[in-house]
Amino acid sequence: MRIGNKLISNPTEITDKLNTHFVSTVEEMVKQKSDGSVYNLKIKQCPNSIFIYPVTEEEMISLTKSLKVKPTAGDDDIPENLVKQCMQLIKGPLAHIYNLSLNSGVFPGIWKTAKVKPLYKKGDKYDMKSYGQISIIPVFAKLLGRLMYNRIISFLYENRIFSEA
């Protein structure tokens, strides 16, 4: 990796430099978006409040079909393909855990950590600006996020909250 005119090859130093670069990139994006601008979207008033439907075992089976067959694993080192293969055995306890999370409003802290990997995009392979980042989150966090997303989107469409600008 090249930092200025200096070429570095120490993996730890490269990792630290990429981390600093990725963090500064996100901070810059946040600064650009914090100008008070709002997307061109009108939101209608909705007198109904959202009800978070309980997670069912059938929903767990259906949701698992969207998982990849790759051995991708988050920080917990539990691969998606293993969860997909074992879902019939864990669907009950997992649905119970998800329902506890949705009812309490608590997202398990252990699922908040991601593996961040640099991904070469284009350009000079020695230049940090040629790399993007991907975050690999734990599969159980991914499934809980998808469950909540499905409920929120369903509510928004059922109540016709969004209208075209």
N, C-alpha and C positions, 0 to 999 in steps of 0.2 A: 504494500500500500504506500502511496506517496502522500506525504504531508509537506506541503510547500515544495521545497527542492530536495527534501530528505526522503529516502526510500526506507521504509521500516518493514521488518519481516518477523518480529517477535509477535506471536499470536495474542498474547495478553495485551500488548500495546495496541495492536490493530483493533482488538475488541473494544478497548477503552475509547479509542479514537472514533470508531463507528458509533458507539453508544452516545458519545458527546455530539456527534454530527446528527444522529437521528433525533435526539432530544431537542437540539436547537432548531431543527427543521419543523418539529411540531410546535414549538414555542412561536416560531415565526408565523405559522399558519393560524394559530390562535390570535395573534396580534392583528392579522389581516381581517379576521372574521369578527373581531370585537369592535368594529366601527359603528355598531348600532344598526346596521342594515338588517332588514327582515326579508325573508324570501317572499316572492310574489304569490302568497297563499292567503286566502281569506278563511278565517275559522268562524263558523257559526256557533251561536250559543247552543248548548245542549242541556236540557233540564235533567236528563237521566244521569245517574252515576254509574260507573263501570262496576260490573260484577265479575270477579275472577272465578270462572268455573273450575271445579276440581279437576285434577289430572286423573285420567283413567288408564287402566292397564292397556286397553285397546289403543289409546292415543300414543302410549309409549311404543307399542309395536309399530304403529304407523309412522311415527317420528323417526324411528331407527332406520327406516328404509332410505332416508335421505343421507345417512352417513356413508362416507367413502369406504371402500374396501381396502384402502391403503393402511399400512401400519403406523399412520400419523398419531403422535401422542403429545399431549401437553406437558406441563411441568410435573404432573403426577405420574408420568410414564405409563399411563393406561391407554393403549391404542384403540382407535375407533373401531377397527375390525373386530377386536376382542369383545367390545361392548355389543356390537351388532350380533355376533355369534351367541352371546350369553343372554340376550335380552329376555328370552322366554323365562329364564331362571331368576332374573333380577327385576322384572317389570313391576311386581307388587311392592317390594321395599323401595324401589326408586320412585314410583308414583307417590308413595307415602312421604318420602323425603321432600319431593318437589312440592307437594301440597302443604307440608309444614313451612317450607320456605315462602310460598306464595301467601299463605295465611298470616305469617308473622311479619312479612316484608323484609326478611333478612336473607341476603345472598351470602352463602357460605364463603368465608374469607379465604379458605384454601383454594377456592376456584377462581380467585381474582388475580392469580399470577399466570403470566404467559411466557412462553419461550419466544424470544425475538430473534429472528435470523435475517442476516443481510441477503438481499436478492439482487443479483446483477441485472441491470436493465439494458443499458447501452452505453457506448462511449469507451473511454479509457478505463481498463480494468484496474488500474492502480489509483484511480481517482474516486474518493468517497462519494462524490456527487453522482457517480454512475450506478449507485446502489440504492435500492429501496429497502423497505423492511416488511417482513410478514410476522404476524403474531399468531402463534399456535396456542390456543387456549385449551384447557382440559375438556374432554368430550362431555362430561357431565354439566359443565358450565354452558357449553354450546347448546345442549339439549334444553336446559332450563331457560336460556335466552330465547330459543325458538318457541318454547311454550308460551312465554310472556308476550313475545312479538305476535303470535297468532291470536292471542286474546285481545290485545290492544287494537290490532288491525281490524279484527272482526267487529269490535265495538265501534270503531270510527266509521266503518262502512254501514253497519246497521243503523246508526244514528245520523248518517249523512252529515258528518261534521265538516268535511272539507268541501269546498266549492271551487270552481275554476276562477282564477283572478280576472 
